[in-house]
């Protein structure tokens, strides 16, 4: 394995991107995992694609831009940037869905007369607003808050599953949630 034939910039990019295992990177560039680890340690490479991707997504929603620091990280940034762009598109879809839900809930609230129906509408609206705020980064939830939201989603899914097992029709489920 002559190091003069190794594209270390590509190896560094693959390493930093964190998409492939060290074994896969080694196979691709004809290197051992140990050699990659040694070079990464010598050069101070870090393998944390999630925080880099998160920074790119946050910069997008904050109206900023993310720039590369040097040639060695450019390949990793391209890979992570592509994944971040997919996440941004998903988050924008999520915003549209939450906003559509709010509009539908507003119409339903105008016609609601029963207390139970009003309660469901207000709770759903609150969750939609919380989802929008979370996507937009307006609120940085604590781990406890994130657990509460996850627990609420799990509880709602459990209710739906129980209703289906009990033989509640999908139309009735929709009417109960409206």
C-alpha positions in Angstrom: 0.0 0.0 0.0 2.0 2.9 -1.2 0.7 6.1 0.3 1.6 8.2 -2.7 -1.3 6.5 -4.7 -3.9 7.1 -2.0 -6.3 10.0 -2.4 -6.2 11.1 1.3 -8.5 14.0 0.6 -11.2 11.6 -0.5 -10.5 9.3 2.4 -10.7 12.2 4.8 -14.0 13.3 3.2 -15.5 9.9 3.5 -14.2 9.6 7.1 -15.6 13.0 8.1 -18.9 12.4 6.3 -19.5 9.3 8.5 -21.8 7.7 6.0 -19.6 4.5 5.4 -18.0 2.3 7.9 -14.2 2.4 8.2 -14.1 -1.1 6.7 -16.1 0.2 3.7 -13.8 3.2 3.3 -10.7 1.0 3.6 -12.0 -1.4 1.0 -12.8 1.4 -1.4 -9.3 3.0 -1.0 -7.4 -0.2 -0.4 -6.5 0.7 3.2 -6.8 -1.0 6.5 -9.1 0.4 9.2 -6.0 0.8 11.4 -4.3 3.0 8.7 -7.4 5.2 8.4 -7.7 5.5 12.2 -3.9 6.4 12.5 -4.2 9.0 9.7 -7.4 10.5 11.3 -5.7 10.7 14.7 -2.5 12.3 13.2 -4.5 14.8 11.1 -7.2 15.5 13.8 -10.1 14.4 11.6 -13.4 14.3 13.4 -16.3 12.0 12.6 -19.5 13.8 13.6 -21.7 14.3 10.5 -24.9 14.8 12.5 -23.7 18.0 14.2 -22.3 19.3 10.9 -25.6 18.5 9.1 -27.6 20.1 12.0 -25.5 23.3 11.6 -26.2 23.4 7.9 -30.0 23.0 8.4 -30.0 25.5 11.3 -28.1 28.0 9.1 -30.6 27.6 6.3 -33.6 28.3 8.6 -31.7 31.1 10.3 -31.0 32.7 6.9 -27.3 32.1 7.0 -24.8 30.1 5.0 -22.4 27.3 5.9 -18.9 27.4 4.4 -16.2 24.9 4.2 -13.0 25.3 6.2 -10.4 23.6 4.0 -10.0 21.3 1.1 -9.9 18.2 3.3 -13.4 18.8 4.7 -15.0 19.8 1.4 -15.9 16.3 0.3 -17.4 15.6 3.7 -19.3 18.8 3.6 -20.7 18.0 0.1 -22.0 14.7 1.3 -23.4 16.2 4.5 -24.8 19.2 2.6 -26.8 16.9 0.3 -28.2 15.1 3.3 -29.0 18.4 4.9 -30.8 19.6 1.8 -33.0 16.6 1.9 -33.7 17.3 5.6 -34.5 20.9 4.7 -37.0 19.8 2.1 -38.6 17.4 4.6 -38.8 20.1 7.2 -40.4 22.5 4.7 -43.0 19.9 3.8 -43.6 19.4 7.5 -44.2 23.1 7.9 -46.7 23.1 5.0 -48.5 20.1 6.5 -48.7 21.7 10.0 -50.0 24.9 8.5 -52.6 23.1 6.4 -53.7 21.3 9.6 -54.0 24.6 11.4 -56.2 26.0 8.6 -58.4 22.9 8.7 -58.6 23.1 12.5 -59.6 26.7 12.3 -62.6 25.8 10.0 -63.5 22.9 12.3 -63.4 25.2 15.4 -65.9 27.6 13.8 -68.4 24.8 13.5 -67.6 22.9 16.7 -70.3 22.9 19.4 -69.5 20.0 21.7 -66.9 20.5 24.5 -65.1 17.3 23.6 -64.8 18.3 20.0 -63.5 21.8 21.0 -60.9 20.2 23.3 -59.6 17.9 20.6 -59.4 20.8 18.1 -57.5 23.0 20.6 -55.1 20.2 21.5 -54.4 19.4 17.9 -53.9 23.1 17.1 -51.5 23.3 20.0 -49.5 20.3 18.7 -49.4 21.8 15.2 -48.1 25.1 16.6 -45.5 23.3 18.7 -44.4 21.4 15.6 -44.0 24.5 13.6 -42.1 26.2 16.4 -39.8 23.1 16.7 -39.2 22.9 12.9 -38.4 26.6 12.8 -36.1 26.4 15.8 -38.1 28.9 17.7 -38.1 26.7 20.8 -35.2 24.5 21.6 -36.9 21.7 23.6 -35.2 20.2 26.6 -34.8 16.5 26.6 -37.8 16.3 29.0 -40.0 18.3 26.6 -39.0 16.1 23.7 -39.9 13.0 25.8 -43.3 14.6 26.6 -44.0 15.2 22.9 -42.9 11.7 22.0 -45.0 10.3 24.8 -48.1 12.2 23.5 -47.6 10.8 20.0 -47.1 7.3 21.4 -50.3 7.7 23.5 -52.3 8.9 20.5 -51.0 6.0 18.3 -51.9 3.6 21.1 -55.5 5.0 21.2 -55.8 4.6 17.4 -54.6 1.0 17.6 -56.9 0.2 20.4 -59.8 1.8 18.5 -59.0 -0.3 15.5 -58.8 -3.5 17.6 -62.2 -2.6 19.1 -63.6 -2.3 15.6 -64.0 1.4 15.3 -64.3 2.3 11.6 -61.7 4.6 10.0 -64.5 7.2 9.4 -65.4 7.2 13.0 -61.7 7.7 14.0 -61.6 10.6 11.6 -64.7 12.2 13.1 -63.3 11.7 16.6 -60.1 13.5 15.7 -61.7 16.3 13.7 
